[in-house]
Amino acid sequence: MEKDTKKVGRSEFFLKDIKDIYLYGTETFGVRAADVFYEDVLHQVACLSFLYEIYPECRHLTTKTKIYRNIILGSYLVIYRITPKRIEVLRAIHGSQSPKQIKKLRSIKLD
């Protein structure tokens, strides 16, 4: 039985987040390490089109339908929402963010 694939949408916040993470990585760990991490994030997000259900529910955004999930990449969480028509990648944030800040992600809307 083949699982449906869904289009992956990325919020403007996510795009800014990965740019900022990349710049921080180049300054802290060097260009090569930042490139590898950046490519890994993009690859994991691209694979969400068909692997969106394998990642755990985001513990700060629990719902009965488990629509908020996260990918853990090092110290970062890529948080996304599963909708009937697509996967919405909301943010890439450091895992030390407060739960209050993470809960605000529910309000992010994609066009």
Summary of the structure (lengths in Angstrom):
residues: 111
radius of gyration: 13.9
end to end distance: 31.4
largest distance: 46.1
contacts: 289
relative contact order: 0.20
helix: 41%
strand: 24%
